[in-house]
């Protein structure tokens, strides 16, 4: 990055130039669901055709002149995917409809790249009332930024604890109750370590999951948390009778770093001790796929994962009764962390109206039911409460599937992983110093002091 232009300025310039390059001299006249024979509209959609073919086909039945062009972007984590999307914007090949998890929601919204949906949602309140009634306010608030809504939640994953039930049985253990504790966890990890070369617990170095659940239950975060003002339009319009919506605002803010506070240090020292004591294998970067082989072969007892992992394990050939899930163990609290994913619309796209119709369409229950992410195998947790039912998980498991949505309904202090506008740089700092601590290159105190110093410098540049 040139030192003569800020990252914020660069993103705004590249976004503006990308929109200009993509629209060229095309007339601003909208062509939407026109009669056959007229010019078609093409929406570039950041998704995999494998999951959305049936959805797109259903959409085209209603809007035959709207074509969908798939744009598949992969990465080791959501930060890397966001970096690639920004590169496409800069190259003049933007998506009309992107996909962002919590890691990039505020990045796109805060830089003006994502279209605010507030007025469109209010204009469609009769149409969307059923949708929001079926979606927890915890998820909706996570998709807001400075009072506006930028995404209609599609899927979410909270960090719950998965168990290999075969390894549990070999260790003479049963599934713990919902109110189990950090001390219980340590006993479980010790009991399941060393059985034919097994480890009691494993995790990967990233933002979601990682060791983030441990400092959440230790009542802290590496960034200060607060709620933005506003959002009354959402809560009064769609959640007026929902007590879980009380006290919510216009989205989350993370105004300052606090990476080296005492509770953060206590949490990092704890997870480092798990590696030092041989309860955890080597901690690497990644999405968790490196641990799947350990878990499916009975070499790993516990790991953080969300509803997405049950479908993954099923596709790996693991019987549904070979694993189960429970709330994260309590420490000073039992607060859970989560991430939410959804489509976003490019602000300035030539086809904002058409993109909005597509996004609304994909949130209908009957359409979500045919989406390849939820059918025939559930590959991520649907945001609709009504879709989290026994019939869905009777195929893939786990037996305790109720935990997924109960993490929202019964643990109302569940909150998003910290992901401000500059989440890409923040994630790099977080994972880099985490790696230095768990690999023994730095003490936990040194790593968190280094993390704090770089985060302070990052905040100062914004």
Backbone torsions as a table, in degrees:
resi	resn	phi	psi	omega
1	UNK	NA	133.8	178.0
2	UNK	-68.2	140.9	177.6
3	UNK	-78.9	-4.4	-178.1
4	UNK	-90.3	-6.7	178.4
5	UNK	-142.9	135.2	-177.0
6	UNK	-73.4	159.7	178.2
7	UNK	-60.5	-41.6	179.8
8	UNK	-60.1	-45.3	179.5
9	UNK	-64.8	-40.2	179.7
10	UNK	-60.9	-45.1	-178.2
11	UNK	-63.6	-41.1	-179.9
12	UNK	-66.1	-40.3	179.6
13	UNK	-66.9	-44.4	-178.4
14	UNK	-68.2	-35.5	177.5
15	UNK	-64.9	-44.0	-179.8
16	UNK	-63.9	-43.1	-179.9
17	UNK	-68.9	-33.5	179.3
18	UNK	-65.3	-44.0	178.4
19	UNK	-63.2	-42.4	179.7
20	UNK	-62.7	-43.1	-179.6
21	UNK	-66.5	-35.7	-177.0
22	UNK	-74.2	-31.1	-178.5
23	UNK	-90.7	-29.8	179.1
24	UNK	55.0	-131.1	-179.6
25	UNK	-103.6	19.4	-179.5
26	UNK	-65.5	141.0	179.0
27	UNK	-61.1	149.2	179.2
28	UNK	-80.2	0.2	178.6
29	UNK	-62.2	130.8	179.9
30	UNK	-81.6	134.3	173.6
31	UNK	-118.9	106.0	-171.8
32	UNK	-135.4	120.8	179.2
33	UNK	53.6	40.0	-179.4
34	UNK	-72.3	162.3	178.6
35	UNK	-60.6	153.4	177.7
36	UNK	-53.1	142.0	-179.5
37	UNK	103.8	-23.0	176.9
38	UNK	-83.1	169.7	-177.6
39	UNK	-61.4	140.2	179.5
40	UNK	-89.9	158.3	176.6
41	UNK	-104.7	137.6	175.6
42	UNK	-118.2	124.8	176.2
43	UNK	-106.5	124.1	174.8
44	UNK	-83.6	119.5	-169.1
45	UNK	-120.8	120.5	-179.0
46	UNK	-79.3	86.3	179.7
47	UNK	-162.5	170.9	-179.7
48	UNK	-98.1	126.5	-179.6
49	UNK	-57.4	-31.0	179.7
50	UNK	-54.9	-35.3	-176.6
51	UNK	-93.2	-24.8	-169.8
52	UNK	-115.7	6.4	-177.6
53	UNK	-58.1	-46.5	-178.4
54	UNK	-68.9	-36.4	178.4
55	UNK	-63.7	-46.7	-179.5
56	UNK	-64.2	-40.1	178.6
57	UNK	-62.0	-41.8	178.0
58	UNK	-65.3	-38.5	178.8
59	UNK	-63.9	-41.6	-177.8
60	UNK	-68.6	-20.5	174.3
61	UNK	-64.4	-32.9	178.9
62	UNK	-91.4	-32.1	-175.7
63	UNK	-128.9	74.8	-171.5
64	UNK	-66.0	-18.5	-179.3
65	UNK	-95.7	12.0	177.0
66	UNK	-110.8	115.8	176.4
67	UNK	-97.7	149.4	178.2
68	UNK	-114.7	122.8	174.9
69	UNK	-105.1	119.6	-177.5
70	UNK	-77.8	137.6	174.8
71	UNK	-124.8	107.1	-177.5
72	UNK	-96.0	123.5	179.7
73	UNK	-127.0	125.8	-179.6
74	UNK	-118.3	161.6	178.9
75	UNK	-171.8	167.7	-179.3
76	UNK	-67.4	-26.2	176.9
77	UNK	-156.6	179.1	-177.1
78	UNK	-67.6	-28.0	177.5
79	UNK	-65.0	-41.2	179.2
80	UNK	-67.7	-38.8	177.0
81	UNK	-61.6	-44.1	179.3
82	UNK	-61.3	-39.0	178.1
83	UNK	-60.4	-39.6	-179.9
84	UNK	-70.4	-36.3	176.7
85	UNK	-64.9	-40.6	177.5
86	UNK	-64.0	-36.8	178.1
87	UNK	-65.3	-38.0	177.0
88	UNK	-65.7	-39.2	175.8
89	UNK	-59.1	-46.8	-179.0
90	UNK	-64.5	-29.4	-179.1
91	UNK	-84.3	-2.7	178.2
92	UNK	86.1	18.2	178.2
93	UNK	-124.4	64.2	-176.0
94	UNK	-75.3	158.7	170.3
95	UNK	-85.8	149.8	172.0
96	UNK	-82.8	-36.8	178.7
97	UNK	-128.9	115.5	178.3
98	UNK	-101.4	176.6	173.4
99	UNK	-125.8	132.5	177.8
100	UNK	-138.6	133.8	166.2
101	UNK	-88.6	176.5	-177.2
102	UNK	-50.0	-34.8	-178.6
103	UNK	-55.2	-25.9	-175.7
104	UNK	-125.3	1.5	-178.4
105	UNK	-57.6	-51.9	-178.2
106	UNK	-74.4	-25.4	174.9
107	UNK	-58.4	-53.7	-178.2
108	UNK	-69.1	-40.0	-178.8
109	UNK	-70.1	-45.9	-175.5
110	UNK	-68.5	-26.7	178.7
111	UNK	-90.9	3.9	178.0
112	UNK	77.3	12.8	-178.7
113	UNK	-83.8	-31.0	-179.8
114	UNK	-95.3	143.4	-179.4
115	UNK	-78.7	125.5	173.4
116	UNK	-66.8	136.8	-172.8
117	UNK	-104.4	1.5	-171.1
118	UNK	-51.5	-56.7	-176.1
119	UNK	-66.0	-37.0	178.4
120	UNK	-64.6	-39.0	177.8
121	UNK	-65.1	-44.6	179.0
122	UNK	-63.6	-38.6	178.1
123	UNK	-66.2	-22.7	-178.5
124	UNK	-110.8	27.4	-170.6
125	UNK	-63.9	-34.9	177.5
126	UNK	-66.0	-40.1	-179.4
127	UNK	-69.1	-34.0	-174.0
128	UNK	-97.3	-4.7	-176.5
129	UNK	-57.8	-44.2	180.0
130	UNK	-63.1	-38.3	-179.8
131	UNK	-61.9	-53.7	-177.0
132	UNK	-65.8	-30.4	177.2
133	UNK	-64.5	-20.7	-177.4
134	UNK	-100.5	-0.5	-174.7
135	UNK	-120.1	128.4	-179.5
136	UNK	-59.5	139.5	176.1
137	UNK	-62.3	-22.0	175.7
138	UNK	-58.6	-41.6	-177.7
139	UNK	-73.6	-42.3	-179.4
140	UNK	-62.0	-44.9	-179.2
141	UNK	-61.4	-33.3	-179.2
142	UNK	-66.7	-25.0	-179.7
143	UNK	-90.8	9.2	-179.4
144	UNK	-102.6	154.0	177.3
145	UNK	-145.3	118.3	177.9
146	UNK	50.7	44.0	172.9
147	UNK	94.8	-16.8	-179.2
148	UNK	-105.0	152.1	173.2
149	UNK	-94.4	134.4	-177.9
150	UNK	-115.6	-15.0	-178.8
151	UNK	-147.5	144.0	170.3
152	UNK	-90.7	112.3	-174.3
153	UNK	-51.9	138.4	178.5
154	UNK	-113.6	-47.8	-178.6
155	UNK	-145.3	160.9	178.3
156	UNK	-148.1	162.5	172.5
157	UNK	-148.0	119.8	172.1
158	UNK	-94.3	153.4	-179.8
159	UNK	-82.6	98.1	172.5
160	UNK	-102.2	174.9	-179.1
161	UNK	-103.4	120.3	175.3
162	UNK	-90.9	145.4	179.1
163	UNK	-124.6	138.0	167.7
164	UNK	-84.4	108.0	-172.1
165	UNK	-70.1	-27.7	176.4
166	UNK	-65.8	-42.5	178.6
167	UNK	-69.4	-35.2	174.1
168	UNK	-57.2	-47.4	-177.9
169	UNK	-64.1	-41.3	178.4
170	UNK	-61.8	-30.8	179.4
171	UNK	-86.5	0.3	179.9
172	UNK	74.3	28.1	-176.8
173	UNK	-114.1	159.3	171.8
174	UNK	-117.0	165.6	176.6
175	UNK	-57.3	134.7	-179.3
176	UNK	-74.2	160.6	176.4
177	UNK	-75.9	170.8	-178.2
178	UNK	-60.8	-29.4	-175.4
179	UNK	-94.8	23.1	-179.6
180	UNK	-65.7	165.5	-170.5
181	UNK	-123.0	171.7	175.6
182	UNK	-58.1	-40.3	178.5
183	UNK	-64.8	-38.2	174.8
184	UNK	-61.1	-42.5	179.7
185	UNK	-57.2	-45.0	-178.8
186	UNK	-62.1	-41.4	178.0
187	UNK	-62.2	-42.5	178.1
188	UNK	-63.0	-44.7	-178.6
189	UNK	-62.4	-42.0	179.2
190	UNK	-65.6	-41.4	-177.5
191	UNK	-66.7	-31.9	-177.0
192	UNK	-94.5	1.5	178.2
193	UNK	-91.4	135.3	175.1
194	UNK	91.1	4.9	176.8
195	UNK	-86.1	101.8	-176.4
196	UNK	56.0	41.8	176.9
197	UNK	80.7	19.0	-175.7
198	UNK	-84.4	160.7	171.5
199	UNK	-115.0	145.7	-178.8
200	UNK	-73.7	-28.3	-171.8
201	UNK	-155.2	145.1	176.8
202	UNK	-146.5	152.3	178.9
203	UNK	-153.7	163.2	178.6
204	UNK	-116.3	154.9	-175.8
205	UNK	-87.0	103.7	178.8
206	UNK	-156.3	-171.0	179.4
207	UNK	-85.5	-55.4	176.9
208	UNK	-74.3	143.2	-177.3
209	UNK	72.4	-117.5	176.2
210	UNK	52.1	-138.7	173.9
211	UNK	-100.2	7.7	178.3
212	UNK	-55.1	-42.9	179.6
213	UNK	-58.0	-29.4	-177.1
214	UNK	-72.7	-36.8	177.6
215	UNK	-82.2	-18.9	172.0
216	UNK	-65.2	-47.0	179.8
217	UNK	-75.0	-10.1	172.9
218	UNK	-93.8	17.4	174.5
219	UNK	60.4	43.5	178.0
220	UNK	-151.6	-179.0	178.5
221	UNK	-157.2	156.6	179.8
222	UNK	-83.0	-7.6	168.5
223	UNK	-122.0	145.4	175.5
224	UNK	-63.5	138.4	180.0
225	UNK	-107.3	140.9	168.4
226	UNK	-157.4	162.1	177.7
227	UNK	-96.6	138.2	174.3
228	UNK	-72.3	150.0	175.5
229	UNK	-70.5	167.9	178.1
230	UNK	93.3	-168.6	-179.9
231	UNK	89.2	-3.1	-178.7
232	UNK	-57.1	-33.7	179.9
233	UNK	-56.3	-37.4	179.4
234	UNK	-73.0	-52.0	-172.2
235	UNK	-69.5	-35.3	-179.8
236	UNK	-78.5	-28.4	-178.0
237	UNK	-83.0	-43.7	-170.9
238	UNK	-113.3	-18.1	-173.7
239	UNK	-129.2	27.7	-174.4
240	UNK	-59.9	-31.9	-177.1
241	UNK	-101.9	11.3	-177.9
242	UNK	-102.9	109.7	-179.1
243	UNK	-61.5	-23.5	-179.8
244	UNK	-72.9	-10.6	178.3
245	UNK	-89.9	-9.6	-178.8
246	UNK	-65.6	136.4	177.5
247	UNK	83.8	1.8	179.3
248	UNK	-84.7	160.1	-175.3
249	UNK	-126.4	-142.7	-176.1
250	UNK	-100.5	28.6	-177.4
251	UNK	113.2	176.2	-176.6
252	UNK	-98.0	148.6	172.4
253	UNK	-124.7	149.9	173.6
254	UNK	-130.7	83.2	-166.4
255	UNK	-77.6	-14.1	-176.0
256	UNK	-159.9	152.6	176.0
257	UNK	-83.5	151.3	174.9
258	UNK	-148.9	44.9	-169.9
259	UNK	-65.1	-28.6	-175.6
260	UNK	-105.0	28.7	175.4
261	UNK	-72.5	162.0	-173.5
262	UNK	-58.4	-37.2	-179.1
263	UNK	-70.0	-36.0	175.2
264	UNK	-63.3	-43.8	179.3
265	UNK	-61.6	-43.6	179.6
266	UNK	-60.5	-42.0	-179.5
267	UNK	-67.3	-43.0	-179.5
268	UNK	-68.4	-39.8	176.3
269	UNK	-60.0	-35.8	179.5
270	UNK	-65.6	-49.3	-177.0
271	UNK	-69.6	-31.3	175.6
272	UNK	-65.6	-36.6	179.6
273	UNK	-64.6	-29.1	178.8
274	UNK	-65.2	-38.9	175.9
275	UNK	-70.7	-45.0	-179.0
276	UNK	-59.9	-36.1	-177.7
277	UNK	-87.1	3.9	175.9
278	UNK	77.9	15.7	-179.7
279	UNK	-86.9	-15.1	-175.8
280	UNK	-129.1	135.9	175.2
281	UNK	-71.9	178.5	179.0
282	UNK	-54.6	133.7	-177.6
283	UNK	-94.0	120.3	-179.5
284	UNK	-121.4	173.9	175.5
285	UNK	-77.1	156.6	174.2
286	UNK	142.3	-175.9	-176.6
287	UNK	-94.5	-1.1	-177.3
288	UNK	104.9	-6.9	-179.4
289	UNK	-63.2	-28.9	-179.6
290	UNK	-66.3	-22.7	179.8
291	UNK	-91.6	-13.1	-177.1
292	UNK	-60.4	-43.2	179.3
293	UNK	-62.4	-41.9	176.6
294	UNK	-58.3	-47.1	-173.2
295	UNK	-69.0	-46.3	-176.7
296	UNK	-68.9	-23.8	179.8
297	UNK	-95.3	7.9	176.6
298	UNK	79.1	20.6	-179.5
299	UNK	-101.9	1.8	-178.4
300	UNK	-139.3	129.0	-174.8
301	UNK	-87.3	-42.8	-174.8
302	UNK	-142.4	151.1	176.0
303	UNK	-162.1	150.1	175.8
304	UNK	-76.7	133.7	176.4
305	UNK	-164.3	164.2	177.6
306	UNK	-109.3	-165.6	-178.3
307	UNK	-60.1	-24.1	-179.7
308	UNK	-59.1	-29.2	-171.0
309	UNK	-75.9	-24.6	-179.7
310	UNK	-64.6	-42.9	176.4
311	UNK	-65.2	-37.3	178.6
312	UNK	-63.3	-45.9	179.3
313	UNK	-64.2	-40.1	177.6
314	UNK	-60.7	-44.0	179.6
315	UNK	-67.2	-22.2	176.3
316	UNK	-84.2	1.7	177.0
317	UNK	90.2	12.5	-178.8
318	UNK	-84.3	125.1	179.0
319	UNK	-60.1	148.9	-174.4
320	UNK	-65.8	-22.8	178.4
321	UNK	-90.6	4.1	-180.0
322	UNK	-88.6	-3.2	178.1
323	UNK	-148.0	159.1	176.3
324	UNK	-151.4	177.9	-172.8
325	UNK	-141.6	150.8	178.1
326	UNK	-146.3	164.6	173.6
327	UNK	-56.3	158.9	174.0
328	UNK	-66.6	143.9	-178.9
329	UNK	-64.9	147.3	-179.2
330	UNK	-78.9	146.7	172.6
331	UNK	-125.9	-106.8	172.3
332	UNK	-78.7	-19.5	174.7
333	UNK	-149.4	-175.2	172.4
334	UNK	-128.6	39.8	-178.9
335	UNK	-74.7	131.2	-178.0
336	UNK	-100.9	156.1	174.4
337	UNK	-111.2	152.2	-179.0
338	UNK	-149.5	167.7	170.9
339	UNK	-131.2	147.0	-178.4
340	UNK	-123.2	143.9	-179.7
341	UNK	-125.7	149.4	-179.8
342	UNK	-171.6	168.1	175.6
343	UNK	-76.2	149.8	170.4
344	UNK	-131.5	155.1	-175.8
345	UNK	-109.4	134.3	-179.4
346	UNK	-65.2	124.4	178.2
347	UNK	-72.4	114.6	-176.7
348	UNK	103.2	-0.1	176.0
349	UNK	-59.5	146.8	177.1
350	UNK	-63.6	-19.9	-171.2
351	UNK	-128.1	49.5	179.9
352	UNK	-60.8	-43.2	-177.1
353	UNK	-63.8	-43.8	179.3
354	UNK	-65.2	-40.6	178.8
355	UNK	-63.0	-39.3	179.0
356	UNK	-63.9	-41.6	177.7
357	UNK	-61.7	-38.3	179.2
358	UNK	-67.6	-43.7	-179.1
359	UNK	-62.4	-45.8	177.0
360	UNK	-59.4	-42.9	-178.4
361	UNK	-59.5	-42.1	-176.7
362	UNK	-70.5	-12.1	-179.6
363	UNK	-93.9	-6.3	175.9
364	UNK	-64.8	142.4	-175.4
365	UNK	-60.4	-44.3	-177.6
366	UNK	-65.6	-26.0	177.8
367	UNK	-80.8	-41.1	176.3
368	UNK	-60.6	-34.2	-178.9
369	UNK	-65.5	-25.8	179.7
370	UNK	-98.2	-2.7	178.0
371	UNK	-66.0	138.0	-178.1
372	UNK	-65.9	-11.2	174.8
373	UNK	-78.2	-19.5	-177.1
374	UNK	-120.9	-3.5	-175.3
375	UNK	-154.4	130.8	3.9
376	UNK	-82.7	-16.9	178.8
377	UNK	-111.6	135.8	-179.9
378	UNK	-79.9	108.6	-175.1
379	UNK	-99.6	-5.8	174.9
380	UNK	-161.3	162.1	-173.1
381	UNK	-80.6	119.0	178.6
382	UNK	-67.6	144.3	-177.5
383	UNK	-75.4	-19.0	179.8
384	UNK	-76.1	124.7	180.0
385	UNK	-58.1	-39.8	-176.1
386	UNK	-67.7	-20.0	179.6
387	UNK	-86.2	-10.1	175.9
388	UNK	-93.9	90.2	-173.4
389	UNK	-140.3	172.4	-175.9
390	UNK	-63.0	-37.7	-179.2
391	UNK	-61.0	-39.5	-179.0
392	UNK	-63.5	-46.6	-173.8
393	UNK	-93.4	1.1	177.2
394	UNK	-68.0	-21.2	179.5
395	UNK	-86.0	-49.8	-172.5
396	UNK	-98.1	-19.1	-169.4
397	UNK	78.2	-177.0	3.3
398	UNK	-83.2	171.2	179.8
399	UNK	-63.7	-35.6	-177.4
400	UNK	-95.9	41.9	-176.4
401	UNK	-60.0	-22.7	-179.1
402	UNK	-59.0	-22.5	-178.6
403	UNK	-58.9	-34.1	-174.1
404	UNK	-56.9	-54.5	-179.7
405	UNK	-83.3	-23.5	175.8
406	UNK	-64.4	-23.7	175.8
407	UNK	-62.3	-24.3	174.9
408	UNK	-92.5	-46.8	-172.6
409	UNK	-79.2	-33.1	-177.3
410	UNK	-105.1	-10.1	176.1
411	UNK	-125.6	70.6	-171.4
412	UNK	-66.7	-9.0	175.9
413	UNK	-87.1	4.4	174.5
414	UNK	-56.2	135.4	-177.1
415	UNK	-139.6	167.7	-177.2
416	UNK	-75.5	154.1	169.5
417	UNK	-60.7	148.2	-179.2
418	UNK	-68.6	125.7	-177.1
419	UNK	-154.3	77.5	178.8
420	UNK	-72.5	-175.0	-176.4
421	UNK	-55.4	-38.4	-178.5
422	UNK	-94.7	46.1	-173.5
423	UNK	-68.3	-28.2	-178.9
424	UNK	-64.1	-50.7	179.2
425	UNK	-65.5	-39.9	-179.9
426	UNK	-62.0	-43.5	-179.9
427	UNK	-62.0	-40.1	178.3
428	UNK	-60.5	-44.2	179.5
429	UNK	-64.1	-45.1	-177.4
430	UNK	-62.2	-49.2	-176.5
431	UNK	-72.4	-33.5	-178.7
432	UNK	-65.5	-46.8	-179.0
433	UNK	-75.1	-28.8	172.5
434	UNK	-60.3	-46.6	178.9
435	UNK	-60.2	-40.7	179.7
436	UNK	-63.2	-34.0	-180.0
437	UNK	-74.8	-49.1	-175.1
438	UNK	-73.1	-22.4	176.8
439	UNK	-85.6	-5.1	177.6
440	UNK	83.9	7.7	178.5
441	UNK	-76.6	-20.9	175.4
442	UNK	-139.2	152.7	169.4
443	UNK	-72.4	159.0	176.0
444	UNK	-54.1	-39.8	179.1
445	UNK	-64.5	-44.8	178.9
446	UNK	-62.9	-41.2	-178.9
447	UNK	-65.0	-43.9	-178.7
448	UNK	-72.1	-33.1	174.8
449	UNK	-64.5	-41.6	177.5
450	UNK	-65.8	-41.3	177.4
451	UNK	-60.4	-45.1	-179.6
452	UNK	-62.0	-43.8	-178.7
453	UNK	-62.3	-44.2	-179.5
454	UNK	-71.3	-34.6	176.4
455	UNK	-66.4	-40.4	177.1
456	UNK	-61.6	-40.6	177.8
457	UNK	-66.2	-38.6	178.8
458	UNK	-63.7	-46.3	178.8
459	UNK	-61.4	-38.5	-178.0
460	UNK	-65.1	-27.9	-178.9
461	UNK	-79.8	-16.0	-175.3
462	UNK	-84.9	NA	NA
